[in-house]
Amino acid sequence: MGTSLLVTATDPELRTLLEGQFARVTFTSAKHLKAVLELKPGPMVILLDESQVSLVAEVRRSDVRAVALVTQRAIPIMYSSPIVAVVERPLLAPRVVAALQDAFGALRRSATG
């Protein structure tokens, strides 16, 4: 079973940035994601907006990693697991893809070690 990429962030450019880069990308709502986290087995990476961080803040699954998209601020926000990366807006493809690859890598490392 491959790792799923679930996207709840609504930035309009994300669909174009991600569809050619990741084979298993699904764009969904925050409400649907909440249900998926409770029911779907298997590893997943989640790309979400900073306003949606509470969706994953209490997740105790070891097979979930998340990347938060944040608005540029004077003081950086610190997140904890399962959030493994933060990407500041404006969104640039190399930054988003690198952050997601870091999240996929964190999942692989946790599965093997």
Secondary structure, DSSP 8 states (H G I E B T S, - for coil): ---EEEE----TTHHHHHHTT-TTEEE--HHHHHHHHHH--S-EEEEEEGGGTHHHHT---TTEEEEEEE---SS-----TTEEEEEESS--HHHHHHHHHHHHHHHHHHHH-
